[in-house]
Amino acid sequence: MSEGLTDVQKKILSVLNETEKPLAPKQIAEAVGVESKEVSANIKVLKKLGYVDSPVRCKYGITDSGKENV
């Protein structure tokens, strides 16, 4: 179901799916292995798609829709 998503976006969703708590872009970048700027840009796209939300300021978690695309 995750067609149309880039490899980085899929990895971001995977990392967020594996954690219970919201993560900052820097934490996600370390887990994915890319720069935090690239993570931030991809999170923006994922947020528009409804796959990621921001339950805590500057931290992100996966939504139910996002879990369906992991």
N, CA, C and O atoms as CSV, one atom per row, in Angstrom:
chain,resi,resn,atom,element,x,y,z
A,1,MET,N,N,0.790,-1.201,0.000
A,1,MET,CA,C,0.000,0.000,0.000
A,1,MET,C,C,0.833,1.265,0.000
A,1,MET,O,O,0.302,2.359,-0.195
A,2,SER,N,N,2.119,1.130,0.214
A,2,SER,CA,C,2.984,2.297,0.329
A,2,SER,C,C,3.575,2.725,-1.012
A,2,SER,O,O,4.611,3.388,-1.046
A,3,GLU,N,N,2.920,2.349,-2.128
A,3,GLU,CA,C,3.425,2.782,-3.419
A,3,GLU,C,C,3.371,4.297,-3.495
A,3,GLU,O,O,2.458,4.932,-2.967
A,4,GLY,N,N,4.367,4.863,-4.163
A,4,GLY,CA,C,4.431,6.310,-4.266
A,4,GLY,C,C,5.305,6.942,-3.205
A,4,GLY,O,O,5.682,8.108,-3.330
A,5,LEU,N,N,5.634,6.200,-2.164
A,5,LEU,CA,C,6.516,6.720,-1.125
A,5,LEU,C,C,7.965,6.410,-1.484
A,5,LEU,O,O,8.262,5.367,-2.065
A,6,THR,N,N,8.869,7.335,-1.129
A,6,THR,CA,C,10.293,7.109,-1.377
A,6,THR,C,C,10.838,6.140,-0.326
A,6,THR,O,O,10.188,5.864,0.682
A,7,ASP,N,N,12.041,5.635,-0.583
A,7,ASP,CA,C,12.674,4.730,0.386
A,7,ASP,C,C,12.869,5.416,1.734
A,7,ASP,O,O,12.667,4.804,2.782
A,8,VAL,N,N,13.260,6.688,1.704
A,8,VAL,CA,C,13.468,7.435,2.952
A,8,VAL,C,C,12.149,7.577,3.706
A,8,VAL,O,O,12.116,7.403,4.924
A,9,GLN,N,N,11.067,7.889,3.005
A,9,GLN,CA,C,9.766,8.032,3.654
A,9,GLN,C,C,9.328,6.709,4.273
A,9,GLN,O,O,8.770,6.692,5.370
A,10,LYS,N,N,9.577,5.601,3.578
A,10,LYS,CA,C,9.235,4.288,4.119
A,10,LYS,C,C,10.046,3.984,5.371
A,10,LYS,O,O,9.525,3.424,6.336
A,11,LYS,N,N,11.334,4.358,5.352
A,11,LYS,CA,C,12.192,4.133,6.521
A,11,LYS,C,C,11.733,4.984,7.700
A,11,LYS,O,O,11.745,4.523,8.841
A,12,ILE,N,N,11.329,6.224,7.430
A,12,ILE,CA,C,10.835,7.111,8.492
A,12,ILE,C,C,9.597,6.493,9.137
A,12,ILE,O,O,9.497,6.439,10.363
A,13,LEU,N,N,8.662,6.032,8.324
A,13,LEU,CA,C,7.454,5.405,8.864
A,13,LEU,C,C,7.808,4.157,9.671
A,13,LEU,O,O,7.208,3.898,10.714
A,14,SER,N,N,8.770,3.396,9.193
A,14,SER,CA,C,9.190,2.184,9.893
A,14,SER,C,C,9.773,2.518,11.264
A,14,SER,O,O,9.447,1.868,12.257
A,15,VAL,N,N,10.636,3.531,11.315
A,15,VAL,CA,C,11.240,3.953,12.589
A,15,VAL,C,C,10.162,4.433,13.554
A,15,VAL,O,O,10.169,4.068,14.730
A,16,LEU,N,N,9.243,5.245,13.061
A,16,LEU,CA,C,8.174,5.761,13.917
A,16,LEU,C,C,7.243,4.644,14.387
A,16,LEU,O,O,6.701,4.706,15.491
A,17,ASN,N,N,7.061,3.639,13.562
A,17,ASN,CA,C,6.196,2.514,13.914
A,17,ASN,C,C,6.812,1.660,15.021
A,17,ASN,O,O,6.093,1.032,15.798
A,18,GLU,N,N,8.135,1.639,15.090
A,18,GLU,CA,C,8.836,0.807,16.063
A,18,GLU,C,C,8.945,1.445,17.447
A,18,GLU,O,O,9.377,0.785,18.392
A,19,THR,N,N,8.567,2.700,17.583
A,19,THR,CA,C,8.709,3.384,18.864
A,19,THR,C,C,7.346,3.750,19.449
A,19,THR,O,O,6.380,3.983,18.721
A,20,GLU,N,N,7.293,3.794,20.749
A,20,GLU,CA,C,6.051,4.136,21.453
A,20,GLU,C,C,5.866,5.647,21.579
A,20,GLU,O,O,4.741,6.143,21.642
A,21,LYS,N,N,6.994,6.376,21.614
A,21,LYS,CA,C,6.929,7.819,21.875
A,21,LYS,C,C,7.281,8.630,20.635
A,21,LYS,O,O,7.963,8.122,19.745
A,22,PRO,N,N,6.835,9.869,20.559
A,22,PRO,CA,C,7.176,10.735,19.425
A,22,PRO,C,C,8.682,11.005,19.382
A,22,PRO,O,O,9.337,11.080,20.421
A,23,LEU,N,N,9.211,11.148,18.187
A,23,LEU,CA,C,10.636,11.399,17.996
A,23,LEU,C,C,10.880,12.731,17.303
A,23,LEU,O,O,10.057,13.197,16.514
A,24,ALA,N,N,12.024,13.336,17.611
A,24,ALA,CA,C,12.451,14.556,16.935
A,24,ALA,C,C,13.099,14.180,15.603
A,24,ALA,O,O,13.594,13.063,15.454
A,25,PRO,N,N,13.104,15.101,14.632
A,25,PRO,CA,C,13.730,14.805,13.338
A,25,PRO,C,C,15.179,14.319,13.460
A,25,PRO,O,O,15.614,13.451,12.703
A,26,LYS,N,N,15.916,14.882,14.415
A,26,LYS,CA,C,17.316,14.476,14.599
A,26,LYS,C,C,17.400,13.002,15.009
A,26,LYS,O,O,18.262,12.270,14.522
A,27,GLN,N,N,16.508,12.569,15.901
A,27,GLN,CA,C,16.489,11.168,16.329
A,27,GLN,C,C,16.129,10.250,15.158
A,27,GLN,O,O,16.718,9.181,14.992
A,28,ILE,N,N,15.160,10.676,14.354
A,28,ILE,CA,C,14.748,9.886,13.189
A,28,ILE,C,C,15.896,9.818,12.186
A,28,ILE,O,O,16.162,8.762,11.611
A,29,ALA,N,N,16.577,10.947,11.977
A,29,ALA,CA,C,17.689,10.996,11.029
A,29,ALA,C,C,18.793,10.028,11.418
A,29,ALA,O,O,19.368,9.364,10.555
A,30,GLU,N,N,19.094,9.941,12.706
A,30,GLU,CA,C,20.124,9.015,13.177
A,30,GLU,C,C,19.712,7.571,12.904
A,30,GLU,O,O,20.541,6.751,12.507
A,31,ALA,N,N,18.455,7.264,13.113
A,31,ALA,CA,C,17.969,5.900,12.905
A,31,ALA,C,C,17.907,5.530,11.424
A,31,ALA,O,O,18.162,4.385,11.050
A,32,VAL,N,N,17.566,6.507,10.586
A,32,VAL,CA,C,17.408,6.254,9.152
A,32,VAL,C,C,18.750,6.338,8.428
A,32,VAL,O,O,18.970,5.642,7.436
A,33,GLY,N,N,19.646,7.193,8.927
A,33,GLY,CA,C,20.956,7.348,8.303
A,33,GLY,C,C,21.012,8.439,7.250
A,33,GLY,O,O,21.790,8.358,6.299
A,34,VAL,N,N,20.184,9.463,7.424
A,34,VAL,CA,C,20.215,10.619,6.519
A,34,VAL,C,C,20.275,11.892,7.355
A,34,VAL,O,O,20.160,11.842,8.579
A,35,GLU,N,N,20.457,13.037,6.691
A,35,GLU,CA,C,20.523,14.314,7.398
A,35,GLU,C,C,19.154,14.714,7.930
A,35,GLU,O,O,18.127,14.364,7.348
A,36,SER,N,N,19.144,15.445,9.034
A,36,SER,CA,C,17.872,15.842,9.643
A,36,SER,C,C,17.067,16.779,8.741
A,36,SER,O,O,15.839,16.806,8.826
A,37,LYS,N,N,17.741,17.548,7.877
A,37,LYS,CA,C,17.024,18.420,6.926
A,37,LYS,C,C,16.195,17.573,5.963
A,37,LYS,O,O,15.059,17.922,5.641
A,38,GLU,N,N,16.767,16.459,5.507
A,38,GLU,CA,C,16.051,15.576,4.595
A,38,GLU,C,C,14.869,14.924,5.302
A,38,GLU,O,O,13.801,14.754,4.715
A,39,VAL,N,N,15.068,14.561,6.562
A,39,VAL,CA,C,13.977,13.979,7.356
A,39,VAL,C,C,12.857,14.999,7.524
A,39,VAL,O,O,11.684,14.665,7.357
A,40,SER,N,N,13.206,16.228,7.848
A,40,SER,CA,C,12.195,17.272,8.038
A,40,SER,C,C,11.368,17.494,6.777
A,40,SER,O,O,10.149,17.648,6.846
A,41,ALA,N,N,12.030,17.510,5.631
A,41,ALA,CA,C,11.320,17.700,4.364
A,41,ALA,C,C,10.366,16.533,4.096
A,41,ALA,O,O,9.241,16.737,3.640
A,42,ASN,N,N,10.817,15.328,4.377
A,42,ASN,CA,C,9.979,14.146,4.147
A,42,ASN,C,C,8.840,14.060,5.151
A,42,ASN,O,O,7.747,13.607,4.811
A,43,ILE,N,N,9.083,14.489,6.376
A,43,ILE,CA,C,8.018,14.493,7.384
A,43,ILE,C,C,6.901,15.448,6.959
A,43,ILE,O,O,5.721,15.167,7.167
A,44,LYS,N,N,7.280,16.559,6.370
A,44,LYS,CA,C,6.292,17.526,5.889
A,44,LYS,C,C,5.347,16.864,4.885
A,44,LYS,O,O,4.133,17.063,4.940
A,45,VAL,N,N,5.913,16.077,3.970
A,45,VAL,CA,C,5.124,15.363,2.956
A,45,VAL,C,C,4.249,14.307,3.636
A,45,VAL,O,O,3.057,14.201,3.348
A,46,LEU,N,N,4.848,13.533,4.533
A,46,LEU,CA,C,4.103,12.475,5.225
A,46,LEU,C,C,2.971,13.046,6.075
A,46,LEU,O,O,1.913,12.433,6.212
A,47,LYS,N,N,3.208,14.223,6.640
A,47,LYS,CA,C,2.175,14.870,7.460
A,47,LYS,C,C,0.986,15.287,6.583
A,47,LYS,O,O,-0.167,15.130,6.985
A,48,LYS,N,N,1.268,15.816,5.389
A,48,LYS,CA,C,0.200,16.204,4.464
A,48,LYS,C,C,-0.615,14.990,4.029
A,48,LYS,O,O,-1.823,15.092,3.814
A,49,LEU,N,N,0.050,13.835,3.900
A,49,LEU,CA,C,-0.631,12.597,3.518
A,49,LEU,C,C,-1.420,11.989,4.680
A,49,LEU,O,O,-2.220,11.074,4.484
A,50,GLY,N,N,-1.186,12.508,5.896
A,50,GLY,CA,C,-1.893,11.998,7.064
A,50,GLY,C,C,-1.231,10.781,7.700
A,50,GLY,O,O,-1.848,10.101,8.520
A,51,TYR,N,N,0.017,10.499,7.333
A,51,TYR,CA,C,0.720,9.333,7.865
A,51,TYR,C,C,1.482,9.640,9.150
A,51,TYR,O,O,1.828,8.729,9.902
A,52,VAL,N,N,1.742,10.919,9.402
A,52,VAL,CA,C,2.513,11.355,10.562
A,52,VAL,C,C,1.777,12.517,11.205
A,52,VAL,O,O,1.178,13.345,10.518
A,53,ASP,N,N,1.826,12.572,12.538
A,53,ASP,CA,C,1.275,13.739,13.224
A,53,ASP,C,C,2.302,14.245,14.232
A,53,ASP,O,O,3.361,13.645,14.417
A,54,SER,N,N,1.971,15.347,14.870
A,54,SER,CA,C,2.881,15.969,15.821
A,54,SER,C,C,2.170,16.136,17.166
A,54,SER,O,O,1.653,17.209,17.475
A,55,PRO,N,N,2.152,15.055,17.965
A,55,PRO,CA,C,1.455,15.128,19.245
A,55,PRO,C,C,2.183,15.998,20.277
A,55,PRO,O,O,1.573,16.474,21.235
A,56,VAL,N,N,3.477,16.198,20.077
A,56,VAL,CA,C,4.295,17.028,20.954
A,56,VAL,C,C,5.051,17.995,20.054
A,56,VAL,O,O,5.486,17.626,18.963
A,57,ARG,N,N,5.206,19.224,20.508
A,57,ARG,CA,C,5.886,20.232,19.694
A,57,ARG,C,C,7.250,19.719,19.210
A,57,ARG,O,O,8.073,19.265,20.005
A,58,CYS,N,N,7.468,19.801,17.913
A,58,CYS,CA,C,8.719,19.420,17.249
A,58,CYS,C,C,9.070,17.936,17.366
A,58,CYS,O,O,10.227,17.555,17.185
A,59,LYS,N,N,8.094,17.115,17.661
A,59,LYS,CA,C,8.299,15.666,17.673
A,59,LYS,C,C,7.162,15.023,16.903
A,59,LYS,O,O,6.050,15.549,16.853
A,60,TYR,N,N,7.454,13.880,16.304
A,60,TYR,CA,C,6.487,13.269,15.398
A,60,TYR,C,C,6.221,11.813,15.740
A,60,TYR,O,O,7.094,11.089,16.218
A,61,GLY,N,N,4.994,11.414,15.479
A,61,GLY,CA,C,4.578,10.037,15.691
A,61,GLY,C,C,3.802,9.567,14.473
A,61,GLY,O,O,3.364,10.374,13.653
A,62,ILE,N,N,3.636,8.266,14.363
A,62,ILE,CA,C,2.946,7.686,13.220
A,62,ILE,C,C,1.443,7.607,13.505
A,62,ILE,O,O,1.036,7.347,14.637
A,63,THR,N,N,0.632,7.830,12.487
A,63,THR,CA,C,-0.822,7.718,12.623
A,63,THR,C,C,-1.259,6.310,12.221
A,63,THR,O,O,-0.451,5.520,11.732
A,64,ASP,N,N,-2.522,6.006,12.426
A,64,ASP,CA,C,-3.044,4.705,12.001
A,64,ASP,C,C,-2.900,4.536,10.485
A,64,ASP,O,O,-2.580,3.448,10.006
A,65,SER,N,N,-3.135,5.609,9.739
A,65,SER,CA,C,-2.961,5.562,8.281
A,65,SER,C,C,-1.514,5.276,7.913
A,65,SER,O,O,-1.237,4.548,6.960
A,66,GLY,N,N,-0.610,5.844,8.664
A,66,GLY,CA,C,0.815,5.607,8.426
A,66,GLY,C,C,1.206,4.176,8.716
A,66,GLY,O,O,2.032,3.599,8.009
A,67,LYS,N,N,0.614,3.594,9.759
A,67,LYS,CA,C,0.913,2.201,10.112
A,67,LYS,C,C,0.480,1.251,9.012
A,67,LYS,O,O,1.099,0.205,8.818
A,68,GLU,N,N,-0.567,1.599,8.295
A,68,GLU,CA,C,-1.039,0.772,7.183
A,68,GLU,C,C,-0.054,0.788,6.014
A,68,GLU,O,O,-0.113,-0.078,5.141
A,69,ASN,N,N,0.847,1.766,5.995
A,69,ASN,CA,C,1.790,1.903,4.886
A,69,ASN,C,C,3.211,1.470,5.234
A,69,ASN,O,O,4.145,1.713,4.470
A,70,VAL,N,N,3.366,0.838,6.369
A,70,VAL,CA,C,4.719,0.383,6.768
A,70,VAL,C,C,5.012,-0.929,6.082
A,70,VAL,O,O,6.088,-1.496,6.269
